[in-house]
Amino acid sequence: MGRKPNYGQQRADVNRAKQAKKDAKLREREEAVARRKASGQADEPETEDLIDKPARD
């Protein structure tokens, strides 16, 4: 006869795996940000250049 399923342990395993995946993704994003900052690129494009220039009509 088999053992009684331990649903709480199974749920904890799933949650642990989800958290590990989220942590890995966050770490990759933070490394990408660090690489961009190290290379001198800004996170967002400069909008000041667009504001200062007159529109072409």
PyMOL Python script that loads the backbone (N, CA, C, O; Angstrom):
from pymol import cmd

cmd.read_pdbstr("""\
ATOM      1  N   MET A   1       0.838  -1.171   0.000  1.00  0.00           N
ATOM      2  CA  MET A   1       0.000   0.000   0.000  1.00  0.00           C
ATOM      3  C   MET A   1       0.890   1.244   0.000  1.00  0.00           C
ATOM      4  O   MET A   1       1.896   1.305   0.706  1.00  0.00           O
ATOM      5  N   GLY A   2       0.496   2.236  -0.810  1.00  0.00           N
ATOM      6  CA  GLY A   2       1.293   3.450  -0.949  1.00  0.00           C
ATOM      7  C   GLY A   2       1.102   4.405   0.210  1.00  0.00           C
ATOM      8  O   GLY A   2       0.172   4.291   1.008  1.00  0.00           O
ATOM      9  N   ARG A   3       1.994   5.318   0.265  1.00  0.00           N
ATOM     10  CA  ARG A   3       1.894   6.348   1.313  1.00  0.00           C
ATOM     11  C   ARG A   3       0.834   7.381   0.967  1.00  0.00           C
ATOM     12  O   ARG A   3       0.463   7.559  -0.193  1.00  0.00           O
ATOM     13  N   LYS A   4       0.367   8.042   1.979  1.00  0.00           N
ATOM     14  CA  LYS A   4      -0.584   9.130   1.802  1.00  0.00           C
ATOM     15  C   LYS A   4       0.169  10.318   1.177  1.00  0.00           C
ATOM     16  O   LYS A   4       1.251  10.666   1.648  1.00  0.00           O
ATOM     17  N   PRO A   5      -0.379  10.940   0.133  1.00  0.00           N
ATOM     18  CA  PRO A   5       0.327  12.061  -0.501  1.00  0.00           C
ATOM     19  C   PRO A   5       0.447  13.251   0.451  1.00  0.00           C
ATOM     20  O   PRO A   5      -0.479  13.590   1.188  1.00  0.00           O
ATOM     21  N   ASN A   6       1.607  13.858   0.404  1.00  0.00           N
ATOM     22  CA  ASN A   6       1.862  15.029   1.236  1.00  0.00           C
ATOM     23  C   ASN A   6       1.762  16.270   0.344  1.00  0.00           C
ATOM     24  O   ASN A   6       2.757  16.730  -0.216  1.00  0.00           O
ATOM     25  N   TYR A   7       0.550  16.797   0.225  1.00  0.00           N
ATOM     26  CA  TYR A   7       0.310  17.906  -0.681  1.00  0.00           C
ATOM     27  C   TYR A   7       1.042  19.169  -0.242  1.00  0.00           C
ATOM     28  O   TYR A   7       1.472  19.960  -1.081  1.00  0.00           O
ATOM     29  N   GLY A   8       1.184  19.359   1.041  1.00  0.00           N
ATOM     30  CA  GLY A   8       1.904  20.536   1.535  1.00  0.00           C
ATOM     31  C   GLY A   8       3.357  20.528   1.096  1.00  0.00           C
ATOM     32  O   GLY A   8       3.894  21.572   0.724  1.00  0.00           O
ATOM     33  N   GLN A   9       3.995  19.384   1.133  1.00  0.00           N
ATOM     34  CA  GLN A   9       5.388  19.280   0.708  1.00  0.00           C
ATOM     35  C   GLN A   9       5.499  19.502  -0.804  1.00  0.00           C
ATOM     36  O   GLN A   9       6.429  20.159  -1.273  1.00  0.00           O
ATOM     37  N   GLN A  10       4.546  18.951  -1.560  1.00  0.00           N
ATOM     38  CA  GLN A  10       4.561  19.148  -3.007  1.00  0.00           C
ATOM     39  C   GLN A  10       4.400  20.627  -3.349  1.00  0.00           C
ATOM     40  O   GLN A  10       5.082  21.150  -4.231  1.00  0.00           O
ATOM     41  N   ARG A  11       3.496  21.288  -2.645  1.00  0.00           N
ATOM     42  CA  ARG A  11       3.264  22.716  -2.880  1.00  0.00           C
ATOM     43  C   ARG A  11       4.519  23.513  -2.524  1.00  0.00           C
ATOM     44  O   ARG A  11       4.881  24.450  -3.236  1.00  0.00           O
ATOM     45  N   ALA A  12       5.180  23.148  -1.432  1.00  0.00           N
ATOM     46  CA  ALA A  12       6.407  23.834  -1.034  1.00  0.00           C
ATOM     47  C   ALA A  12       7.498  23.650  -2.091  1.00  0.00           C
ATOM     48  O   ALA A  12       8.253  24.580  -2.372  1.00  0.00           O
ATOM     49  N   ASP A  13       7.582  22.451  -2.676  1.00  0.00           N
ATOM     50  CA  ASP A  13       8.563  22.196  -3.730  1.00  0.00           C
ATOM     51  C   ASP A  13       8.292  23.084  -4.951  1.00  0.00           C
ATOM     52  O   ASP A  13       9.213  23.658  -5.531  1.00  0.00           O
ATOM     53  N   VAL A  14       7.025  23.185  -5.324  1.00  0.00           N
ATOM     54  CA  VAL A  14       6.651  24.017  -6.465  1.00  0.00           C
ATOM     55  C   VAL A  14       6.973  25.477  -6.171  1.00  0.00           C
ATOM     56  O   VAL A  14       7.540  26.170  -7.015  1.00  0.00           O
ATOM     57  N   ASN A  15       6.615  25.948  -4.980  1.00  0.00           N
ATOM     58  CA  ASN A  15       6.893  27.342  -4.619  1.00  0.00           C
ATOM     59  C   ASN A  15       8.384  27.622  -4.586  1.00  0.00           C
ATOM     60  O   ASN A  15       8.826  28.693  -5.000  1.00  0.00           O
ATOM     61  N   ARG A  16       9.162  26.663  -4.094  1.00  0.00           N
ATOM     62  CA  ARG A  16      10.618  26.820  -4.044  1.00  0.00           C
ATOM     63  C   ARG A  16      11.185  26.939  -5.458  1.00  0.00           C
ATOM     64  O   ARG A  16      12.064  27.764  -5.708  1.00  0.00           O
ATOM     65  N   ALA A  17      10.688  26.123  -6.372  1.00  0.00           N
ATOM     66  CA  ALA A  17      11.153  26.164  -7.758  1.00  0.00           C
ATOM     67  C   ALA A  17      10.770  27.490  -8.423  1.00  0.00           C
ATOM     68  O   ALA A  17      11.567  28.072  -9.158  1.00  0.00           O
ATOM     69  N   LYS A  18       9.551  27.962  -8.163  1.00  0.00           N
ATOM     70  CA  LYS A  18       9.112  29.236  -8.728  1.00  0.00           C
ATOM     71  C   LYS A  18       9.969  30.382  -8.226  1.00  0.00           C
ATOM     72  O   LYS A  18      10.358  31.255  -9.003  1.00  0.00           O
ATOM     73  N   GLN A  19      10.267  30.387  -6.937  1.00  0.00           N
ATOM     74  CA  GLN A  19      11.071  31.455  -6.351  1.00  0.00           C
ATOM     75  C   GLN A  19      12.494  31.422  -6.909  1.00  0.00           C
ATOM     76  O   GLN A  19      13.081  32.473  -7.167  1.00  0.00           O
ATOM     77  N   ALA A  20      13.049  30.234  -7.097  1.00  0.00           N
ATOM     78  CA  ALA A  20      14.395  30.118  -7.651  1.00  0.00           C
ATOM     79  C   ALA A  20      14.426  30.654  -9.080  1.00  0.00           C
ATOM     80  O   ALA A  20      15.385  31.316  -9.478  1.00  0.00           O
ATOM     81  N   LYS A  21      13.385  30.371  -9.843  1.00  0.00           N
ATOM     82  CA  LYS A  21      13.312  30.864 -11.220  1.00  0.00           C
ATOM     83  C   LYS A  21      13.196  32.383 -11.241  1.00  0.00           C
ATOM     84  O   LYS A  21      13.851  33.044 -12.046  1.00  0.00           O
ATOM     85  N   LYS A  22      12.368  32.940 -10.361  1.00  0.00           N
ATOM     86  CA  LYS A  22      12.217  34.393 -10.286  1.00  0.00           C
ATOM     87  C   LYS A  22      13.529  35.057  -9.873  1.00  0.00           C
ATOM     88  O   LYS A  22      13.901  36.097 -10.418  1.00  0.00           O
ATOM     89  N   ASP A  23      14.230  34.453  -8.908  1.00  0.00           N
ATOM     90  CA  ASP A  23      15.510  35.003  -8.455  1.00  0.00           C
ATOM     91  C   ASP A  23      16.547  34.988  -9.580  1.00  0.00           C
ATOM     92  O   ASP A  23      17.310  35.941  -9.738  1.00  0.00           O
ATOM     93  N   ALA A  24      16.569  33.906 -10.357  1.00  0.00           N
ATOM     94  CA  ALA A  24      17.519  33.804 -11.462  1.00  0.00           C
ATOM     95  C   ALA A  24      17.213  34.867 -12.523  1.00  0.00           C
ATOM     96  O   ALA A  24      18.126  35.495 -13.060  1.00  0.00           O
ATOM     97  N   LYS A  25      15.943  35.060 -12.814  1.00  0.00           N
ATOM     98  CA  LYS A  25      15.550  36.052 -13.811  1.00  0.00           C
ATOM     99  C   LYS A  25      15.909  37.460 -13.326  1.00  0.00           C
ATOM    100  O   LYS A  25      16.414  38.273 -14.101  1.00  0.00           O
ATOM    101  N   LEU A  26      15.652  37.747 -12.057  1.00  0.00           N
ATOM    102  CA  LEU A  26      15.987  39.046 -11.494  1.00  0.00           C
ATOM    103  C   LEU A  26      17.493  39.279 -11.535  1.00  0.00           C
ATOM    104  O   LEU A  26      17.947  40.373 -11.868  1.00  0.00           O
ATOM    105  N   ARG A  27      18.261  38.255 -11.197  1.00  0.00           N
ATOM    106  CA  ARG A  27      19.715  38.372 -11.213  1.00  0.00           C
ATOM    107  C   ARG A  27      20.214  38.665 -12.634  1.00  0.00           C
ATOM    108  O   ARG A  27      21.116  39.484 -12.815  1.00  0.00           O
ATOM    109  N   GLU A  28      19.628  37.994 -13.650  1.00  0.00           N
ATOM    110  CA  GLU A  28      20.013  38.239 -15.032  1.00  0.00           C
ATOM    111  C   GLU A  28      19.689  39.670 -15.443  1.00  0.00           C
ATOM    112  O   GLU A  28      20.481  40.319 -16.127  1.00  0.00           O
ATOM    113  N   ARG A  29      18.522  40.160 -15.024  1.00  0.00           N
ATOM    114  CA  ARG A  29      18.150  41.536 -15.368  1.00  0.00           C
ATOM    115  C   ARG A  29      19.079  42.536 -14.708  1.00  0.00           C
ATOM    116  O   ARG A  29      19.471  43.522 -15.333  1.00  0.00           O
ATOM    117  N   GLU A  30      19.438  42.297 -13.453  1.00  0.00           N
ATOM    118  CA  GLU A  30      20.352  43.200 -12.756  1.00  0.00           C
ATOM    119  C   GLU A  30      21.727  43.191 -13.412  1.00  0.00           C
ATOM    120  O   GLU A  30      22.370  44.236 -13.511  1.00  0.00           O
ATOM    121  N   GLU A  31      22.186  42.026 -13.862  1.00  0.00           N
ATOM    122  CA  GLU A  31      23.469  41.953 -14.557  1.00  0.00           C
ATOM    123  C   GLU A  31      23.411  42.705 -15.882  1.00  0.00           C
ATOM    124  O   GLU A  31      24.379  43.362 -16.267  1.00  0.00           O
ATOM    125  N   ALA A  32      22.288  42.614 -16.578  1.00  0.00           N
ATOM    126  CA  ALA A  32      22.129  43.333 -17.839  1.00  0.00           C
ATOM    127  C   ALA A  32      22.158  44.842 -17.601  1.00  0.00           C
ATOM    128  O   ALA A  32      22.749  45.583 -18.386  1.00  0.00           O
ATOM    129  N   VAL A  33      21.531  45.292 -16.534  1.00  0.00           N
ATOM    130  CA  VAL A  33      21.544  46.715 -16.197  1.00  0.00           C
ATOM    131  C   VAL A  33      22.969  47.148 -15.881  1.00  0.00           C
ATOM    132  O   VAL A  33      23.406  48.212 -16.318  1.00  0.00           O
ATOM    133  N   ALA A  34      23.692  46.335 -15.129  1.00  0.00           N
ATOM    134  CA  ALA A  34      25.071  46.671 -14.784  1.00  0.00           C
ATOM    135  C   ALA A  34      25.934  46.747 -16.041  1.00  0.00           C
ATOM    136  O   ALA A  34      26.792  47.622 -16.151  1.00  0.00           O
ATOM    137  N   ARG A  35      25.713  45.838 -16.987  1.00  0.00           N
ATOM    138  CA  ARG A  35      26.484  45.876 -18.238  1.00  0.00           C
ATOM    139  C   ARG A  35      26.178  47.143 -19.022  1.00  0.00           C
ATOM    140  O   ARG A  35      27.086  47.773 -19.566  1.00  0.00           O
ATOM    141  N   ARG A  36      24.882  47.527 -19.084  1.00  0.00           N
ATOM    142  CA  ARG A  36      24.515  48.746 -19.810  1.00  0.00           C
ATOM    143  C   ARG A  36      25.140  49.965 -19.158  1.00  0.00           C
ATOM    144  O   ARG A  36      25.659  50.844 -19.846  1.00  0.00           O
ATOM    145  N   LYS A  37      25.093  50.023 -17.834  1.00  0.00           N
ATOM    146  CA  LYS A  37      25.667  51.168 -17.138  1.00  0.00           C
ATOM    147  C   LYS A  37      27.179  51.215 -17.308  1.00  0.00           C
ATOM    148  O   LYS A  37      27.757  52.295 -17.424  1.00  0.00           O
ATOM    149  N   ALA A  38      27.822  50.057 -17.325  1.00  0.00           N
ATOM    150  CA  ALA A  38      29.270  50.002 -17.488  1.00  0.00           C
ATOM    151  C   ALA A  38      29.681  50.452 -18.886  1.00  0.00           C
ATOM    152  O   ALA A  38      30.749  51.038 -19.060  1.00  0.00           O
ATOM    153  N   SER A  39      28.844  50.183 -19.879  1.00  0.00           N
ATOM    154  CA  SER A  39      29.182  50.575 -21.245  1.00  0.00           C
ATOM    155  C   SER A  39      28.794  52.023 -21.524  1.00  0.00           C
ATOM    156  O   SER A  39      29.115  52.551 -22.589  1.00  0.00           O
ATOM    157  N   GLY A  40      28.116  52.665 -20.595  1.00  0.00           N
ATOM    158  CA  GLY A  40      27.788  54.079 -20.747  1.00  0.00           C
ATOM    159  C   GLY A  40      26.452  54.360 -21.389  1.00  0.00           C
ATOM    160  O   GLY A  40      26.150  55.519 -21.671  1.00  0.00           O
ATOM    161  N   GLN A  41      25.652  53.366 -21.629  1.00  0.00           N
ATOM    162  CA  GLN A  41      24.343  53.590 -22.218  1.00  0.00           C
ATOM    163  C   GLN A  41      23.339  53.892 -21.121  1.00  0.00           C
ATOM    164  O   GLN A  41      23.404  53.330 -20.028  1.00  0.00           O
ATOM    165  N   ALA A  42      22.416  54.782 -21.425  1.00  0.00           N
ATOM    166  CA  ALA A  42      21.355  55.110 -20.475  1.00  0.00           C
ATOM    167  C   ALA A  42      20.239  54.077 -20.594  1.00  0.00           C
ATOM    168  O   ALA A  42      20.078  53.443 -21.636  1.00  0.00           O
ATOM    169  N   ASP A  43      19.470  53.913 -19.518  1.00  0.00           N
ATOM    170  CA  ASP A  43      18.357  52.972 -19.535  1.00  0.00           C
ATOM    171  C   ASP A  43      17.245  53.433 -20.469  1.00  0.00           C
ATOM    172  O   ASP A  43      16.598  52.620 -21.130  1.00  0.00           O
ATOM    173  N   GLU A  44      17.029  54.756 -20.517  1.00  0.00           N
ATOM    174  CA  GLU A  44      15.970  55.299 -21.352  1.00  0.00           C
ATOM    175  C   GLU A  44      16.581  56.273 -22.351  1.00  0.00           C
ATOM    176  O   GLU A  44      17.580  56.922 -22.041  1.00  0.00           O
ATOM    177  N   PRO A  45      16.004  56.387 -23.537  1.00  0.00           N
ATOM    178  CA  PRO A  45      16.528  57.355 -24.504  1.00  0.00           C
ATOM    179  C   PRO A  45      16.306  58.779 -24.018  1.00  0.00           C
ATOM    180  O   PRO A  45      15.336  59.068 -23.317  1.00  0.00           O
ATOM    181  N   GLU A  46      17.206  59.647 -24.394  1.00  0.00           N
ATOM    182  CA  GLU A  46      17.106  61.041 -23.972  1.00  0.00           C
ATOM    183  C   GLU A  46      15.951  61.712 -24.696  1.00  0.00           C
ATOM    184  O   GLU A  46      15.911  61.727 -25.926  1.00  0.00           O
ATOM    185  N   THR A  47      15.022  62.259 -23.950  1.00  0.00           N
ATOM    186  CA  THR A  47      13.893  62.951 -24.552  1.00  0.00           C
ATOM    187  C   THR A  47      14.141  64.447 -24.626  1.00  0.00           C
ATOM    188  O   THR A  47      13.416  65.153 -25.327  1.00  0.00           O
ATOM    189  N   GLU A  48      15.147  64.947 -23.921  1.00  0.00           N
ATOM    190  CA  GLU A  48      15.450  66.375 -23.934  1.00  0.00           C
ATOM    191  C   GLU A  48      15.849  66.827 -25.322  1.00  0.00           C
ATOM    192  O   GLU A  48      15.521  67.945 -25.720  1.00  0.00           O
ATOM    193  N   ASP A  49      16.549  65.989 -26.071  1.00  0.00           N
ATOM    194  CA  ASP A  49      16.953  66.344 -27.418  1.00  0.00           C
ATOM    195  C   ASP A  49      15.729  66.569 -28.299  1.00  0.00           C
ATOM    196  O   ASP A  49      15.735  67.457 -29.152  1.00  0.00           O
ATOM    197  N   LEU A  50      14.701  65.788 -28.106  1.00  0.00           N
ATOM    198  CA  LEU A  50      13.500  65.936 -28.908  1.00  0.00           C
ATOM    199  C   LEU A  50      12.720  67.189 -28.528  1.00  0.00           C
ATOM    200  O   LEU A  50      12.080  67.802 -29.383  1.00  0.00           O
ATOM    201  N   ILE A  51      12.764  67.570 -27.272  1.00  0.00           N
ATOM    202  CA  ILE A  51      12.020  68.731 -26.801  1.00  0.00           C
ATOM    203  C   ILE A  51      12.675  70.008 -27.274  1.00  0.00           C
ATOM    204  O   ILE A  51      11.966  70.945 -27.641  1.00  0.00           O
ATOM    205  N   ASP A  52      13.997  70.093 -27.283  1.00  0.00           N
ATOM    206  CA  ASP A  52      14.709  71.313 -27.643  1.00  0.00           C
ATOM    207  C   ASP A  52      14.652  71.621 -29.138  1.00  0.00           C
ATOM    208  O   ASP A  52      14.727  72.786 -29.528  1.00  0.00           O
ATOM    209  N   LYS A  53      14.522  70.615 -29.965  1.00  0.00           N
ATOM    210  CA  LYS A  53      14.520  70.822 -31.396  1.00  0.00           C
ATOM    211  C   LYS A  53      13.126  71.187 -31.880  1.00  0.00           C
ATOM    212  O   LYS A  53      12.143  70.580 -31.455  1.00  0.00           O
ATOM    213  N   PRO A  54      13.031  72.174 -32.765  1.00  0.00           N
ATOM    214  CA  PRO A  54      11.714  72.534 -33.305  1.00  0.00           C
ATOM    215  C   PRO A  54      11.221  71.453 -34.261  1.00  0.00           C
ATOM    216  O   PRO A  54      12.012  70.745 -34.884  1.00  0.00           O
ATOM    217  N   ALA A  55       9.914  71.342 -34.361  1.00  0.00           N
ATOM    218  CA  ALA A  55       9.313  70.344 -35.243  1.00  0.00           C
ATOM    219  C   ALA A  55       9.441  70.802 -36.680  1.00  0.00           C
ATOM    220  O   ALA A  55       9.372  71.998 -36.963  1.00  0.00           O
ATOM    221  N   ARG A  56       9.624  69.870 -37.577  1.00  0.00           N
ATOM    222  CA  ARG A  56       9.722  70.198 -38.989  1.00  0.00           C
ATOM    223  C   ARG A  56       8.317  70.224 -39.585  1.00  0.00           C
ATOM    224  O   ARG A  56       7.547  69.271 -39.459  1.00  0.00           O
ATOM    225  N   ASP A  57       8.010  71.336 -40.234  1.00  0.00           N
ATOM    226  CA  ASP A  57       6.684  71.449 -40.865  1.00  0.00           C
ATOM    227  C   ASP A  57       6.805  71.614 -42.340  1.00  0.00           C
ATOM    228  O   ASP A  57       5.794  71.725 -43.033  1.00  0.00           O
TER     229      ASP A  57
END
""", "prot")
cmd.dss("prot")
cmd.show_as("cartoon", "prot")
cmd.util.cbc("prot")
cmd.orient("prot")
